Amino acid sequence: MFRPLALFLGLRYTRAERSNRFISLISLISMVGLTLGVAVLITVLSVMNGFDRELKTRILGMVPQATVSSGEIISDWKGLADKIEKDPEVVAVAPFIELQGMLTSNGQVAGIMVTGVESEYEKNVSIINEHMVEGSIDTLKDGDFSIVLGESMVEALGLQVGDKVTLVLPEASPSPAGVIPRFKRFTLTGVFNISREVDNLVAFIPMGDAATLLRLPPGAQGVRMKLDNIFLAPQVAQRAANLEPGYLYPNDWTKTHGNLFGAIQMEKAMVGLLLFLIIIVAAFNIVSSLVMLVTDKKADIAILKTFGASPKLITQVFMVQGLVIGVIGTVAGTILGVILALTVGDLLGWINQVFNLHLFDAYFINYLPTELRWTDVLIITTTSFLLSFLATIYPARRAASIQPAQTLRYE
């Protein structure tokens, strides 16, 4: 079978021989380093992509992506909602009334952010109905004074569906017995499970009951929007506010949760850069191993040149060896990285469950999310191939510059 001479010699030099086992060991270390660098980079970026996805779908699926609100009650919120929905970036809208208070039950007290909603509209702008553990958001009906809570809050207060829970408002009402705080008993009709942070902070009640508690006339404080592109939230909120200038005030997720999203993006960039250094170190190992091989094979190179081998052929021989290391290391690392990216979440989840390690308690989700993006894999493998190729240039040119007469004089 015909093989080009450069490829034949390059592959032969790649194999270990007694005379250069140390050099072959350095080449093996370079290959392993490249494999680990590529695999770890693919795996870690997949995990960061997973956190990024969960932030967008879970946290930003619950908190308002964009809102307009007023200091007064908006009585004709349906008319305003119809105008806002004409914006091509707006997918759905829903009215809301917000209030803060404390929930108390079974001797336990916890602060809570309560949102009064219209259930038929709220299902279109949030993911709550997809993550209900018990009950449904449709149970929120005006006049029933029902409430839907997160699973973590329910466990902390020792509640079950159907139990009563008291909402205490940060307002005082005069009475014959003196000034007492305002409170109202609600019936728990639904439990959702989104994430630890959301479950502990958010509650939903009927919008009409929220207006009653705050002694407001019928209507909404504002209108919440679900967007086609969440990164256009500031512009969309401003356009909605411009429908009634001076009366509506815009707000969006970049002001309330932008720091969390920015932190994940920064962490992804810095971790990727640090892990990319592993690939660069492996490329330098390829350089060092090829330089030592060139020094070890000076006599062979001189003999080849004596028989008429051109500098181009010598350059190709050593570039072949470097590229073999790079190709094998990159391909092996890519396969290993893809396998890890697809299984690391389940593996760590199993370890966390078996050994009860509480690995995810510090995060806004209770598992390790991963999302393998083939564009990341393509960028990593292409960069690894390119670095492997660049690492061969200097040693190969050095081999091509060897002078046969000067070298053989000392052999």
C-alpha positions as CSV (number, residue, x, y, z in Angstrom):
1,M,0.0,0.0,0.0
2,F,1.4,3.4,-1.0
3,R,2.1,5.9,1.7
4,P,3.8,9.3,1.3
5,L,7.4,9.2,2.6
6,A,6.8,12.1,5.0
7,L,3.8,10.3,6.5
8,F,5.7,6.9,6.7
9,L,8.7,8.4,8.5
10,G,6.5,10.6,10.8
11,L,4.4,7.7,12.0
12,R,7.6,5.6,12.5
13,Y,9.2,8.2,14.7
14,T,6.0,8.4,16.7
15,R,6.3,4.8,17.8
16,A,8.5,4.1,20.9
17,E,12.0,2.8,20.5
18,R,14.5,1.8,23.1
19,S,16.8,4.7,22.2
20,N,14.1,7.4,22.7
21,R,11.7,6.1,25.2
22,F,12.0,9.2,27.3
23,I,11.0,11.3,24.3
24,S,8.1,9.0,23.6
25,L,7.0,9.4,27.3
26,I,7.0,13.2,26.8
27,S,4.9,12.7,23.6
28,L,2.5,10.5,25.6
29,I,2.2,13.1,28.3
30,S,1.5,15.8,25.7
31,M,-1.2,13.6,24.2
32,V,-2.8,12.9,27.6
33,G,-2.6,16.5,28.6
34,L,-4.3,17.6,25.3
35,T,-7.0,14.9,25.9
36,L,-7.7,16.0,29.4
37,G,-7.7,19.7,28.5
38,V,-10.2,19.2,25.6
39,A,-12.4,16.9,27.7
40,V,-12.5,19.1,30.8
41,L,-13.2,22.2,28.7
42,I,-16.1,20.6,26.9
43,T,-17.5,19.3,30.2
44,V,-17.2,22.5,32.2
45,L,-18.6,24.7,29.4
46,S,-21.6,22.3,29.1
47,V,-22.2,22.7,32.8
48,M,-22.0,26.5,32.6
49,N,-24.4,26.4,29.6
50,G,-26.7,24.3,31.7
51,F,-26.7,26.9,34.5
52,D,-27.3,29.6,31.9
53,R,-30.3,27.7,30.5
54,E,-31.8,27.1,33.9
55,L,-31.4,30.7,34.8
56,K,-33.3,31.7,31.7
57,T,-36.0,29.1,32.0
58,R,-36.5,28.8,35.7
59,I,-35.6,32.1,37.4
60,L,-36.5,34.3,34.4
61,G,-39.5,32.1,33.8
62,M,-41.0,33.2,37.1
63,V,-39.8,36.7,37.7
64,P,-41.2,39.4,35.4
65,Q,-39.1,39.8,32.3
66,A,-40.4,43.3,31.7
67,T,-43.1,45.3,33.4
68,V,-44.8,48.6,33.3
69,S,-46.5,49.9,36.5
70,S,-48.1,53.0,37.9
71,G,-48.2,54.7,41.2
72,E,-52.0,54.5,40.9
73,I,-54.3,51.6,40.2
74,I,-54.7,50.9,36.4
75,S,-58.5,50.4,36.1
76,D,-58.4,49.7,32.4
77,W,-55.5,47.3,32.4
78,K,-57.0,45.1,29.7
79,G,-56.9,48.0,27.3
80,L,-53.3,48.7,28.2
81,A,-52.5,45.0,27.8
82,D,-54.0,45.0,24.3
83,K,-51.8,47.9,23.3
84,I,-48.7,46.3,24.7
85,E,-49.4,43.0,23.0
86,K,-49.1,44.7,19.6
87,D,-45.3,45.0,20.2
88,P,-43.8,42.2,18.0
89,E,-41.4,41.2,20.8
90,V,-44.2,40.7,23.4
91,V,-45.4,37.1,23.5
92,A,-48.0,37.4,26.3
93,V,-49.1,39.8,29.1
94,A,-50.6,39.5,32.5
95,P,-51.8,42.0,35.2
96,F,-50.4,42.0,38.7
97,I,-50.6,43.6,42.2
98,E,-47.5,43.2,44.5
99,L,-47.4,43.3,48.2
100,Q,-45.0,42.2,50.9
101,G,-45.7,40.6,54.2
102,M,-45.1,37.7,56.6
103,L,-46.6,34.2,56.6
104,T,-47.2,32.5,59.9
105,S,-48.4,29.0,60.7
106,N,-47.6,26.4,63.4
107,G,-45.5,28.9,65.3
108,Q,-43.2,29.6,62.2
109,V,-42.8,33.0,60.6
110,A,-41.3,33.8,57.2
111,G,-41.1,36.8,55.0
112,I,-42.8,36.6,51.6
113,M,-43.3,38.5,48.4
114,V,-46.9,38.1,47.4
115,T,-48.2,38.7,43.8
116,G,-51.9,39.1,43.1
117,V,-52.6,37.5,39.7
118,E,-55.3,36.6,37.2
119,S,-54.7,32.9,36.8
120,E,-55.8,32.7,33.1
121,Y,-53.3,35.4,32.2
122,E,-50.5,34.3,34.6
123,K,-50.2,30.9,33.0
124,N,-49.2,32.6,29.7
125,V,-46.3,34.6,31.1
126,S,-44.7,32.3,33.7
127,I,-43.8,28.6,34.1
128,I,-45.6,28.1,37.4
129,N,-48.3,25.8,36.0
130,E,-45.7,23.5,34.5
131,H,-44.0,23.1,38.0
132,M,-47.0,22.5,40.2
133,V,-46.4,19.7,42.7
134,E,-50.0,19.8,44.1
135,G,-53.1,21.7,43.0
136,S,-53.2,24.3,40.3
137,I,-52.9,28.0,39.8
138,D,-56.5,27.9,38.5
139,T,-57.6,27.4,42.1
140,L,-56.9,31.2,42.7
141,K,-60.3,32.7,42.5
142,D,-61.3,36.2,43.7
143,G,-63.1,36.0,47.1
144,D,-61.8,32.6,48.1
145,F,-58.6,34.0,49.7
146,S,-56.6,31.1,48.4
147,I,-52.8,31.1,48.1
148,V,-50.2,29.1,46.2
149,L,-46.8,28.6,47.8
150,G,-43.4,27.2,47.0
151,E,-42.5,23.7,48.2
152,S,-39.7,24.9,50.4
153,M,-41.9,27.5,52.1
154,V,-44.6,24.9,52.7
155,E,-42.1,22.5,54.3
156,A,-40.7,25.3,56.5
157,L,-44.2,26.3,57.7
158,G,-45.3,22.7,58.1
159,L,-48.3,23.0,55.8
160,Q,-50.4,20.8,53.6
161,V,-52.8,21.6,50.8
162,G,-56.1,22.7,52.5
163,D,-54.4,24.1,55.6
164,K,-54.8,27.7,56.7
165,V,-51.9,30.2,56.7
166,T,-52.0,33.8,58.0
167,L,-50.6,36.6,55.9
168,V,-49.5,39.6,58.1
169,L,-49.2,42.9,56.3
170,P,-46.7,45.6,57.3
171,E,-49.5,48.0,58.1
172,A,-51.2,48.9,61.4
173,S,-55.0,49.3,61.8
174,P,-56.6,51.1,64.8
175,S,-59.0,49.2,66.9
176,P,-60.7,49.4,70.3
177,A,-57.8,47.3,71.7
178,G,-55.2,49.7,70.2
179,V,-53.1,49.6,67.0
180,I,-52.8,46.1,65.6
181,P,-51.2,44.8,62.5
182,R,-53.4,43.8,59.6
183,F,-53.6,40.2,58.8
184,K,-55.8,37.7,56.8
185,R,-56.1,33.9,56.8
186,F,-55.6,32.2,53.4
187,T,-56.2,28.6,52.4
188,L,-53.3,26.8,50.7
189,T,-54.6,25.4,47.4
190,G,-51.4,24.7,45.4
191,V,-47.7,24.0,45.8
192,F,-45.0,24.6,43.2
193,N,-41.4,23.6,42.9
194,I,-39.2,25.9,40.8
195,S,-36.0,26.5,42.7
196,R,-35.0,27.0,46.3
197,E,-34.7,30.8,46.0
198,V,-38.0,31.2,44.2
199,D,-39.9,28.7,46.4
200,N,-38.8,30.6,49.6
201,L,-39.7,34.1,48.4
202,V,-42.7,34.0,46.1
203,A,-46.4,33.4,46.7
204,F,-49.5,33.9,44.5
205,I,-53.0,35.0,45.5
206,P,-56.0,36.2,43.4
207,M,-55.5,39.8,42.2
208,G,-59.0,40.8,43.5
209,D,-58.1,39.6,47.0
210,A,-54.8,41.5,46.8
211,A,-56.7,44.7,45.9
212,T,-59.0,44.0,48.8
213,L,-56.1,43.6,51.3
214,L,-54.5,46.8,50.1
215,R,-57.8,48.6,50.1
216,L,-57.5,49.5,46.4
217,P,-60.2,49.9,43.8
218,P,-60.6,47.1,41.1
219,G,-57.7,47.1,38.7
220,A,-54.0,46.3,38.5
221,Q,-50.8,48.0,39.6
222,G,-49.0,47.0,36.4
223,V,-48.7,44.7,33.5
224,R,-46.1,42.0,33.2
225,M,-44.7,40.9,29.8
226,K,-43.2,37.7,28.5
227,L,-40.8,38.4,25.7
228,D,-39.5,36.6,22.6
229,N,-36.0,37.9,23.2
230,I,-35.3,38.6,26.9
231,F,-32.2,40.6,26.0
232,L,-34.4,43.3,24.5
233,A,-36.3,43.7,27.8
234,P,-35.2,47.3,28.6
235,Q,-36.2,48.5,25.1
236,V,-39.6,46.7,25.2
237,A,-40.4,48.0,28.7
238,Q,-39.6,51.5,27.6
239,R,-41.7,51.3,24.5
240,A,-44.6,50.0,26.7
241,A,-44.1,52.9,29.2
242,N,-44.1,55.4,26.3
243,L,-47.7,54.4,25.5
244,E,-48.7,56.6,28.5
245,P,-45.7,58.9,29.3
246,G,-45.5,60.1,32.8
247,Y,-48.1,57.6,34.0
248,L,-46.3,54.3,33.4
249,Y,-42.8,53.3,34.7
250,P,-40.7,50.6,33.0
251,N,-38.8,47.8,34.8
252,D,-37.1,44.6,33.6
253,W,-35.2,41.6,34.7
254,T,-31.8,43.2,34.0
255,K,-32.4,45.5,37.0
256,T,-33.7,42.8,39.3
257,H,-31.6,39.7,38.3
258,G,-29.1,41.1,35.9
259,N,-26.2,40.6,38.4
260,L,-26.9,36.9,38.7
261,F,-26.9,36.5,34.9
262,G,-23.8,38.6,34.5
263,A,-22.0,36.6,37.2
264,I,-22.7,33.3,35.3
265,Q,-21.5,34.8,32.0
266,M,-18.3,36.1,33.6
267,E,-17.7,32.8,35.4
268,K,-18.2,30.9,32.1
269,A,-15.7,33.2,30.3
270,M,-13.1,33.0,33.1
271,V,-13.4,29.3,33.6
272,G,-13.2,28.7,29.9
273,L,-10.0,30.8,29.7
274,L,-8.3,29.1,32.6
275,L,-9.1,25.6,31.2
276,F,-8.0,26.7,27.8
277,L,-4.5,27.2,29.3
278,I,-4.4,23.4,29.8
279,I,-4.6,23.0,26.0
280,I,-1.9,25.6,25.6
281,V,0.4,23.8,28.1
282,A,-0.2,20.6,26.2
283,A,0.8,22.4,22.9
284,F,4.0,23.5,24.5
285,N,4.7,19.9,25.6
286,I,4.4,19.0,21.9
287,V,7.0,21.6,21.1
288,S,9.4,20.3,23.7
289,S,9.0,16.7,22.7
290,L,9.5,17.4,19.0
291,V,12.6,19.6,19.8
292,M,14.1,16.7,21.8
293,L,13.2,14.3,19.0
294,V,14.9,16.5,16.4
295,T,18.1,16.6,18.6
296,D,17.9,12.8,19.0
297,K,17.4,12.2,15.3
298,K,20.1,14.6,14.0
299,A,22.1,11.8,12.4
300,D,19.0,10.3,10.7
301,I,18.1,13.7,9.3
302,A,21.6,14.3,8.0
303,I,21.6,10.9,6.3
304,L,18.2,11.6,4.7
305,K,19.5,14.9,3.4
306,T,22.6,13.2,2.1
307,F,20.4,10.8,0.1
308,G,18.6,13.8,-1.4
309,A,15.8,14.6,1.1
310,S,14.6,18.2,0.7
311,P,14.1,20.6,3.6
312,K,10.4,20.5,2.8
313,L,10.3,16.7,3.2
314,I,12.1,16.9,6.6
315,T,9.7,19.7,7.7
316,Q,6.7,17.5,6.8
317,V,8.1,14.5,8.6
318,F,8.2,16.2,12.0
319,M,5.0,18.1,11.4
320,V,3.3,14.7,10.8
321,Q,4.5,13.5,14.2
322,G,3.2,16.6,16.0
323,L,-0.1,16.5,14.2
324,V,-0.5,12.8,15.1
325,I,-0.2,13.7,18.8
326,G,-2.6,16.6,18.3
327,V,-5.2,14.6,16.3
328,I,-5.2,11.6,18.7
329,G,-5.3,13.9,21.8
330,T,-8.0,16.1,20.4
331,V,-10.3,13.3,19.1
332,A,-9.9,11.3,22.4
333,G,-10.6,14.4,24.4
334,T,-13.6,15.3,22.3
335,I,-15.1,11.8,22.7
336,L,-14.4,11.8,26.5
337,G,-15.7,15.4,26.9
338,V,-19.0,14.6,25.1
339,I,-19.5,11.5,27.2
340,L,-18.9,13.4,30.4
341,A,-21.1,16.3,29.4
342,L,-24.0,13.9,28.8
343,T,-23.5,11.9,32.0
344,V,-21.9,14.1,34.6
345,G,-25.2,15.5,35.9
346,D,-26.7,12.0,36.5
347,L,-23.4,10.8,38.0
348,L,-23.1,13.7,40.5
349,G,-26.8,13.4,41.3
350,W,-26.3,9.7,42.1
351,I,-23.2,10.4,44.2
352,N,-25.1,13.2,46.0
353,Q,-28.0,11.0,46.8
354,V,-26.0,7.9,47.9
355,F,-23.6,9.8,50.1
356,N,-26.0,12.6,51.2
357,L,-23.4,15.2,50.4
358,H,-25.8,18.2,49.8
359,L,-23.6,19.3,46.8
360,F,-26.2,21.7,45.3
361,D,-27.5,23.4,48.4
362,A,-25.7,26.6,47.5
363,Y,-27.3,26.9,44.1
364,F,-30.8,27.9,42.9
365,I,-31.4,24.4,41.6
366,N,-31.0,21.0,43.3
367,Y,-29.2,19.2,40.5
368,L,-26.3,19.8,38.1
369,P,-27.6,21.0,34.7
370,T,-25.7,20.4,31.5
371,E,-26.3,21.5,28.0
372,L,-23.9,20.3,25.3
373,R,-23.6,22.8,22.5
374,W,-22.0,21.5,19.3
375,T,-20.8,24.9,18.4
376,D,-18.6,24.9,21.6
377,V,-17.3,21.5,20.7
378,L,-16.5,22.6,17.2
379,I,-14.6,25.7,18.5
380,I,-12.7,23.7,21.1
381,T,-11.6,21.0,18.7
382,T,-10.7,23.4,15.9
383,T,-8.6,25.5,18.3
384,S,-6.9,22.4,19.6
385,F,-6.1,21.2,16.1
386,L,-4.8,24.7,15.2
387,L,-2.5,24.9,18.3
388,S,-1.2,21.4,17.6
389,F,-0.3,22.5,14.1
390,L,1.4,25.7,15.3
391,A,3.3,23.7,17.8
392,T,5.0,21.7,15.1
393,I,6.3,24.6,13.0
394,Y,9.4,25.6,15.1
395,P,10.7,22.0,15.7
396,A,10.1,21.1,12.0
397,R,11.9,24.2,10.7
398,R,14.7,23.5,13.1
399,A,15.0,19.9,11.7
400,A,15.0,21.2,8.2
401,S,17.9,23.6,8.9
402,I,20.3,20.8,10.1
403,Q,23.5,20.7,8.0
404,P,24.5,17.1,7.1
405,A,28.3,17.6,6.9
406,Q,28.5,19.4,10.3
407,T,26.3,16.8,12.0
408,L,27.9,13.6,10.5
409,R,31.4,14.9,11.4
410,Y,30.7,14.1,15.0
411,E,28.9,10.8,14.5
